[in-house]
Structures are given as C-alpha cells and as structure tokens.
C-alpha cells in the first residue's frame, strides 16, 4: 500500500513549517537581544588601560 501526498498539501506543510521557523527565529533573536542588553547595562565598565596584562 502506497500513500501519496498531493502537491498542494505538501506545499501547505512546507509553507507552514517555514512560517513557524521564521516566528521562532524572530522570537529567539528578540530574547537574545534582551539578554545581551541586560548584560551590557549591568556590566561594570573598566578602562582598557586598567585591564591586567594590558
């Protein structure tokens, strides 16, 4: 027994997967940018000439 997927159903699945991946990518990049911004705001600034070994 062979089951076939019609072209329009396959195309619908691919479009749905693509849109889901775009949403996930935008969401995770937004979270990542928020984390980076929080780290930058809370970081203690040190003058480059005062770094050890510099």
C-alpha positions in Angstrom: 0.0 0.0 0.0 1.4 3.3 -1.1 0.2 6.6 0.3 0.8 9.8 -1.7 0.8 13.4 -0.6 -0.8 15.8 -3.0 1.3 18.7 -4.2 -1.0 21.4 -2.6 -0.8 19.6 0.8 2.9 19.3 0.6 3.3 22.9 -0.3 1.0 23.9 2.6 3.1 21.9 5.0 6.3 23.5 3.7 4.9 27.0 3.9 3.6 26.3 7.5 7.0 25.0 8.6 8.8 28.0 7.0 6.5 30.5 8.7 6.9 28.7 12.1 10.7 28.8 11.7 10.5 32.5 10.9 8.4 33.1 14.0 10.8 31.1 16.2 13.8 32.8 14.8 12.4 36.3 15.4 11.3 35.3 18.9 14.6 33.8 19.9 16.6 36.7 18.5 14.4 39.1 20.4 15.1 37.2 23.6 18.8 37.0 22.8 19.0 40.8 22.2 17.1 41.4 25.5 19.6 39.2 27.4 22.6 41.0 25.7 21.1 44.4 26.6 20.6 43.4 30.2 24.2 42.1 30.4 25.5 45.3 28.9 23.5 47.5 31.3 24.6 45.6 34.4 28.3 45.2 33.4 30.9 47.2 35.2 32.9 49.3 32.8 36.6 49.1 33.1 39.0 51.4 31.3 41.1 49.4 28.7 44.4 50.6 30.2 43.5 49.3 33.6 43.0 45.7 32.4 45.5 43.2 33.8 48.2 42.2 31.3 47.5 45.3 29.1 
